[in-house]
Structure formats: C-alpha cells, structure tokens
C-alpha cells in the first residue's frame, strides 16, 4: 500500500466561498493544454496521458525550484486539460508550463468545480497523488467488507468530465493498460512502489507516489 499524506487546504490555497453558488472554492493559476496535441505528442513517445503529464511536472519543478508547497489540480474543460496550481500565498505562476506540448493559455482563475488534486510539490519532491478513499476495497457479494490485499490493482481514469477517479481493476485489465494502446491512453495503473526514478534527458528525478486526504 502506498504511503498516506495528509494535506490541509488552507496551507496549499486561499479557499473562499463562491458568492454565486455559496460553495467553497479556491483560486489558482490555470494552465490549459489542448487535448488533441497532448495525445499526439504523448502517443509519439508511447506514453499515456498520466505519464506524459507527470514527466513534465517533474521536469518543470526540478528545473524551476520553489521552496513553498504547491498543489496541482486536474480537470477537463471542453477540449483541454486544465492544470491548476494553487499555493497558500495565491501567487504561484508556473512560467515554465508554456513549454508543455499543447499549451494553449494560462492565467489566474477559480479552480474548476470538477477538479481534483493530481500532484503535490512539497518543496523538495513531486508526489503523484491518489485519493485515499479509493483504496477501500468493495464489499463482497454478501455485502461484507473485504480486507485490502497488496496485490490489488487500481486504475486511474482521466476521461470523465466529473473529475479523474481511481477504481479497482482485475489483473487482465491492468495488464492491457500497462501494455498501452489507443484505447488506454487516458488510463493508468497505480504503481505498487512509492518511489521511482524518472529520466528526462540527462536528468534523473525522483517521483513519489502517495495516497492522500485533503481537509480544510
């Protein structure tokens, strides 16, 4: 099981109440990436969407070091992937993001209602995040709780307009996604190991994988 980190929204953003909806919200710097170009560039490299974005985030933060924590949110708007970068000071601007293939535009905005935390820069390393509640096993046919197993496979689905999500998958499905292909581009398999080395050119960067909880 991946390690658990507990995140507090007020330490990673400036939350406020949306006067139009009455719901909680927070602002951030939005980066819009054209889905079509993202797909073309990543498939040329035989990478899925998750791997492609993670590699560029690792590279961006490693080459443009910032000491304070940053939370990165993922959402989809029309035909674009939206990465929203929030921090406690509400002023982080990832100028390096213009180098991500598919870059369309960027600027301050309200984090989308369907956005979910995707990655977390802790001032030293990048964590690829996975919601902790998604790793609670489904009950069996009789409705009884099932104990979590270390060999369980979990899959990320980035194609939903309701927000990216994680769910259980059988081993055959997980292997098909790992093998790649056009149908699995917006899916990825949650790794079992909490740390990996990502090679980007001549750089060797650490990418951490963690479950998370987020409280206000």
Secondary structure, DSSP 4 states (H G I P E B T S, - for coil): ---EEEEEGGGTS-EEE-TTT--EEEEEEEEEEEHHHHHHHHHHTT--HHHHHHHHHHHHHHHS--SS-EEEEEEEETTEEEEEEE-TTS----GGGGGSTTEEEEEEEEPPTT-EEEEEE-SS-EEEEEEGGGGSPPP-TTS------TT-EEEEE---TT--EEEEE-HHHHHHHHH--GGGTTEEEPPSSSEEEEEETTEEEEEEEEEEEEE-
